[in-house]
Amino acid sequence: MDTRNSRHARSRARGAVKPVTIAVLAIVAGLVIASWFFIIKPHQDMELSDVGGHPSTPVAQIQQAAPPVNVEAMSLNDLLAEARKAMNEQRVLAPAGNNAFEFYLKVLQKQPGNQTAADALRETFPFAASGVEQVINQRDFNEAGREIDLLAKVDPTNYTLTILRSKLDAQRKTLDEEQQKQLDQQHQQDLAAQQKTAADKAAADKAASDKIAADKAAQEQAALAAQKARQDEQAKVAQTAATSQGAGDNTSAGGGETRDAIPVSSIRVRYPATALRSNQEGWVDVQYTVNADGSVSGVQVVNAEPRHVFDNAAVDAIRRAKFSPALRNGTATASQQQKRIEFKLSNSQ
């Protein structure tokens, strides 16, 4: 009888232990699951994000598919649910208005002592800071600044914020330097192109100017040659006529000499100093009268090239010249002549 009672008591004790064990195991399992969703899984997702994103859904796609929500109209439970959902989808700090940190911060705003939100923000802070560093490296400076400000609402004195801000400033400075360098290079290229264009234009203008000058010089030389040929022809005709007339006069006068005035010395010109300095050459046609006593009068310029450069020198040379007067039947007489006086640099040496 005592044995049956003892066996029954032990059975009852074993039956009482089982519910307690089950309850303990359920609590442990719940804690493990909660740790997985709130700590381990977000941490693994962030590590995956560091090497290229979530294995199944890229962060950029998740952020684009998560528009801002109206957190003001949400209840405390709704905010916590949205925060957990955002953590699972790696929307830790972004996009703006629809991320875990903003949901948890709103929970603390509505219920300052909410331990779930406070713990989640504290435990997730290091991984969120690592994400901000990636955003800085991607040079999305505005987004990085927003996320740093969001972290500062959780822990404003955290030294990590100082490091992140320093990295952000350094990256901004580096980008500014790179952009300035690109601008300088572009400016140098533009300047070189402008200089080349100007040099090409100057060369083309000079070539055109040289061609015009060469054509003009050729035309002037041709005109001078034609004019000289005409003058030589006219002089030859005049000389032939004078010779014929002189021969007739000599015959009729019984042998008295008839001839034109002739210079008794070479006509020497004084090269103008201004023309000598500018390396100018030219000629002057002068008309003058040789008087019966051999003196010269009535000297005047008929034509010149270039104009007014050698005129005075030519007139002066004729006035200083000495002539033997023209003869008509042996008698000295005044006569008019025309002569071209040339000014060559080779003759001035």
C-alpha positions in Angstrom: 0.0 0.0 0.0 2.8 2.3 0.9 4.6 1.4 -2.3 1.7 2.3 -4.6 1.3 5.6 -2.8 5.0 6.4 -3.3 4.8 5.4 -7.0 1.8 7.6 -7.5 3.4 10.5 -5.8 6.5 10.2 -8.1 4.2 10.2 -11.1 2.5 13.3 -10.0 5.8 15.0 -9.4 7.0 14.1 -12.9 3.8 15.4 -14.4 4.2 18.7 -12.5 7.8 19.1 -13.8 6.9 18.8 -17.5 4.8 22.0 -17.9 7.6 24.1 -16.2 10.2 22.6 -18.5 8.1 23.4 -21.5 7.5 26.9 -20.4 11.3 27.5 -19.9 12.1 26.0 -23.3 9.4 28.2 -24.9 10.9 31.4 -23.3 14.4 30.4 -24.4 13.2 29.8 -27.9 11.4 33.1 -28.0 14.5 34.9 -26.9 16.6 33.2 -29.6 14.0 34.1 -32.3 13.9 37.7 -31.0 17.7 37.9 -31.0 17.7 36.6 -34.5 15.3 39.2 -35.9 16.5 42.2 -33.9 20.2 41.7 -33.6 21.8 38.8 -35.5 19.9 39.1 -38.8 20.3 42.9 -39.1 24.0 42.5 -38.4 24.3 39.8 -41.0 22.4 41.8 -43.5 24.6 44.9 -42.9 27.7 42.7 -43.4 26.3 41.4 -46.6 25.5 45.0 -47.6 29.2 45.9 -47.0 30.3 43.5 -49.7 27.7 44.2 -52.3 24.2 44.1 -50.8 21.5 41.7 -49.7 21.7 38.2 -51.3 18.2 38.4 -52.7 17.1 42.1 -52.7 19.5 45.0 -53.4 19.4 47.8 -50.9 18.9 50.4 -53.6 15.8 48.5 -54.9 14.4 48.2 -51.4 14.9 51.9 -50.8 13.3 52.8 -54.1 10.3 50.6 -53.3 9.7 52.1 -49.8 8.1 55.5 -50.1 7.8 57.8 -47.1 5.0 57.0 -44.7 3.0 59.1 -42.3 4.6 58.3 -38.9 2.5 60.9 -37.1 -0.7 58.8 -37.7 0.8 55.5 -36.5 0.3 54.0 -33.1 3.1 52.8 -30.9 2.6 49.1 -32.1 2.4 50.2 -35.7 5.7 52.1 -35.4 7.5 49.1 -33.8 6.1 46.8 -36.5 7.3 49.2 -39.2 10.7 49.5 -37.5 11.1 45.7 -37.4 10.0 45.4 -41.0 12.5 48.2 -42.0 15.3 46.4 -40.2 14.5 43.2 -42.0 14.6 45.0 -45.4 17.8 46.8 -44.5 16.1 50.2 -44.4 18.2 51.2 -41.4 18.7 54.9 -42.1 17.3 55.3 -45.6 15.1 56.2 -47.4 14.2 59.4 -45.6 10.9 59.1 -43.8 10.7 55.3 -44.1 13.6 53.7 -42.1 14.1 51.9 -38.9 15.8 54.7 -37.0 13.1 57.2 -37.7 10.4 54.7 -36.6 12.3 53.9 -33.3 13.0 57.6 -32.7 9.2 58.3 -33.1 8.5 55.5 -30.6 10.8 57.2 -28.1 9.2 60.5 -28.8 5.8 59.1 -28.0 7.0 56.9 -25.2 10.5 58.1 -23.9 11.1 55.1 -21.8 10.4 52.4 -24.4 13.1 49.9 -23.9 12.6 48.0 -27.2 13.3 51.1 -29.3 16.2 52.3 -27.1 17.9 48.9 -27.2 17.4 48.5 -30.9 18.9 52.0 -31.7 21.8 51.4 -29.4 22.6 47.9 -30.7 22.2 48.9 -34.4 24.2 52.2 -34.1 27.6 50.7 -35.1 26.2 48.9 -38.1 24.3 52.1 -39.2 27.5 54.1 -38.8 29.3 51.6 -41.1 26.5 52.1 -43.7 27.0 55.9 -43.5 30.7 55.4 -44.2 29.8 53.5 -47.4 27.5 56.4 -48.4 30.4 58.8 -47.9 32.7 56.7 -50.0 30.0 56.7 -52.8 30.2 60.5 -52.5 26.4 60.9 -51.9 27.3 63.8 -49.6 23.8 65.1 -49.0 22.5 61.7 -48.0 25.5 61.1 -45.8 24.9 64.4 -44.0 21.3 63.5 -43.4 22.1 60.1 -42.0 24.8 61.5 -39.7 22.3 64.0 -38.4 19.9 61.1 -37.8 22.6 59.2 -35.9 23.2 62.3 -33.8 19.6 62.2 -32.6 20.3 58.8 -31.1 23.7 59.4 -29.5 24.9 63.0 -30.1 28.2 62.6 -28.1 29.3 59.4 -29.8 32.9 59.8 -31.1 32.0 57.9 -34.3 30.0 60.9 -35.4 33.2 63.0 -35.3 35.0 60.5 -37.4 32.2 60.3 -39.9 32.0 64.1 -40.2 35.7 64.3 -40.7 35.6 61.7 -43.5 32.7 63.5 -45.1 34.6 66.8 -45.0 37.7 65.1 -46.4 35.7 63.5 -49.3 34.1 66.8 -50.1 37.5 68.5 -50.2 38.9 65.7 -52.4 35.9 66.0 -54.8 36.3 69.8 -54.9 40.0 69.4 -55.7 39.3 66.9 -58.4 36.6 69.2 -59.9 38.9 72.2 -59.7 41.7 70.1 -61.4 39.3 69.1 -64.2 38.2 72.8 -64.6 41.9 73.9 -64.8 42.6 71.2 -67.4 39.6 72.2 -69.4 40.6 75.8 -69.2 44.1 75.0 -70.4 42.7 73.0 -73.3 40.4 75.8 -74.2 43.2 78.3 -74.0 45.5 76.1 -76.2 42.7 75.7 -78.7 42.1 79.5 -78.8 45.8 80.2 -79.2 46.0 77.6 -82.0 43.0 79.2 -83.7 44.5 82.7 -83.4 47.9 81.4 -84.7 46.2 79.7 -87.7 44.2 82.9 -88.4 47.3 85.1 -88.2 49.2 82.7 -90.5 46.3 82.7 -93.0 46.0 86.5 -92.9 49.8 86.9 -93.4 49.7 84.5 -96.3 46.8 86.5 -97.9 48.6 89.8 -97.2 51.8 88.5 -98.7 50.0 87.3 -101.8 48.2 90.6 -102.3 51.5 92.5 -101.9 53.3 90.2 -104.3 50.5 90.6 -106.9 50.6 94.4 -106.4 54.4 94.4 -106.8 54.2 92.3 -110.0 51.6 94.7 -111.4 53.7 97.7 -110.6 56.8 96.1 -112.1 54.8 95.3 -115.3 53.5 98.9 -115.5 57.0 100.3 -115.0 58.4 98.1 -117.6 55.7 99.1 -120.1 56.1 102.8 -119.3 59.9 102.6 -119.7 59.5 100.8 -123.0 57.1 103.5 -124.3 59.5 106.2 -123.1 62.5 104.5 -124.8 60.5 104.2 -128.0 59.5 107.9 -127.8 63.1 108.9 -127.1 64.4 106.8 -130.1 61.8 108.4 -132.4 62.7 111.9 -131.1 66.4 111.2 -131.5 65.9 110.0 -135.1 63.8 113.0 -135.9 66.4 115.4 -134.4 69.2 113.6 -136.2 67.3 113.9 -139.5 66.6 117.6 -138.9 70.1 118.3 -137.8 71.4 116.7 -141.0 69.1 118.9 -143.1 70.0 122.0 -141.2 73.7 121.3 -141.6 73.3 120.8 -145.3 71.3 124.0 -145.7 73.6 126.1 -143.5 76.8 124.9 -145.2 78.1 122.7 -142.3 77.1 124.6 -139.0 76.8 122.0 -136.1 73.3 121.3 -134.7 72.9 119.1 -131.6 71.0 118.8 -128.3 72.3 120.0 -125.0 74.6 117.4 -123.4 75.8 117.2 -119.8 79.5 117.8 -119.3 79.5 115.7 -116.1 77.5 112.9 -114.6 74.4 113.8 -112.8 74.9 112.9 -109.1 72.0 112.5 -106.8 71.9 112.8 -103.0 69.8 109.9 -101.6 67.2 111.2 -99.2 67.9 110.1 -95.6 64.3 109.0 -94.9 64.2 106.8 -98.0 67.6 105.4 -97.1 66.5 104.5 -93.6 63.3 102.8 -94.9 65.2 101.1 -97.7 63.0 102.7 -100.4 63.9 102.9 -104.1 62.2 104.7 -107.0 62.5 107.1 -109.9 61.6 110.7 -110.9 60.9 112.1 -114.4 62.0 115.7 -114.5 61.6 118.3 -117.3 64.0 121.3 -117.5 65.4 124.0 -119.8 69.2 124.2 -120.6 69.9 127.8 -121.4 72.3 129.0 -124.1 75.0 129.6 -121.4 74.7 126.0 -120.2 72.8 126.8 -117.0 69.6 125.0 -116.0 66.2 126.6 -115.3 62.5 125.7 -115.1 63.1 122.3 -113.5 59.8 120.5 -112.7 58.7 117.0 -111.8 56.6 115.2 -114.5 56.1 111.9 -112.9 57.6 109.9 -109.9 57.3 106.6 -108.2 56.8 106.7 -105.3 55.3 110.2 -105.2 57.0 113.0 -103.2 59.8 110.9 -101.8 62.6 111.6 -104.3 61.2 114.7 -106.0 63.4 117.3 -104.2 66.5 115.2 -104.6 66.0 114.8 -108.3 65.3 118.5 -108.9 68.4 119.4 -106.8 70.5 117.0 -108.9 69.4 118.6 -112.2 70.0 122.1 -110.9 73.6 121.2 -109.9 74.3 119.5 -113.2 76.5 121.2 -115.9 75.5 121.1 -119.5 76.8 122.1 -122.9 74.0 124.0 -124.6 72.2 122.9 -127.7 73.6 124.1 -131.0 71.6 125.2 -134.0 73.8 125.7 -137.1 76.7 126.2 -134.7 74.9 128.7 -132.5 74.2 128.0 -128.8 70.5 128.1 -128.1 68.2 127.2 -125.2 66.5 123.8 -125.3 64.1 121.8 -123.2 64.8 118.2 -122.1 63.2 115.4 -120.0 65.2 112.9 -118.0 64.4 110.0 -115.7 66.6 110.0 -112.6 66.6 106.6 -110.8 67.3 106.1 -107.1 68.8 102.7 -106.3 70.2 101.7 -102.9 73.1 100.0 -104.6 74.1 103.4 -106.0 74.0 105.1 -102.6 76.6 102.9 -101.0 
